[in-house]
Amino acid sequence: MKKIALIAALALALPFAATAQNTPAKPAAKAEAKKAPPKKQVTRKAAKAVEEVTPIADETNIVLTDADLEVAKRVSLGKAQCELGADVTVAADEKKPGFFNVSTKGLKYRMHPVESRTGAIRLEDPRAGAMWLQLGNKSMLMNQKAGLRIADECQTAEQVAFAEEMKKNPPKSLFEGADAAKK
């Protein structure tokens, strides 16, 4: 009978003992988690997706910074042929340096450069909610207010040449040489 009472007392006490042992460890575990967050590598595809959904600024009285003017120097001008027979024309605004007139299918936008986290060239028209995203080998025109890609896979002559060069000399993979570093 004494053994049964002792076993019952231990059975009731064990959960409390386990809880008491785990309670002090939780703050230490939280502190460790805060100290060293795991570093993650962002893929190009993820960076592009982030760039596409980054909201367009609503400000219409735009004053370009020196960084914006540097981005403007890299904008590929002229007519870009797009998929499905569409085309987009990008022309510098002669009256206001750093601004661009972008047109396609009867749509016209007055865009300005915006610094991009990914290094892509990004032009925005805050009134219309439109964005021109230009990479080395292709561009796209989007309307974020309507949630549409107006023109995709657009290429100027410069971008076609860049895409051909990428085919001949593909860029190094992010994981290339990763096995050698482990050795």
Secondary structure as UniProt FT lines:
FT   HELIX           2..35
FT   HELIX           44..53
FT   HELIX           66..73
FT   STRAND          78..81
FT   HELIX           83..85
FT   STRAND          87..92
FT   TURN            97..98
FT   STRAND          100..104
FT   TURN            105..106
FT   STRAND          107..114
FT   STRAND          121..125
FT   TURN            126..129
FT   STRAND          130..134
FT   STRAND          139..143
FT   TURN            144..147
FT   STRAND          148..155
FT   HELIX           157..168
FT   TURN            174..177
FT   HELIX           178..182
//
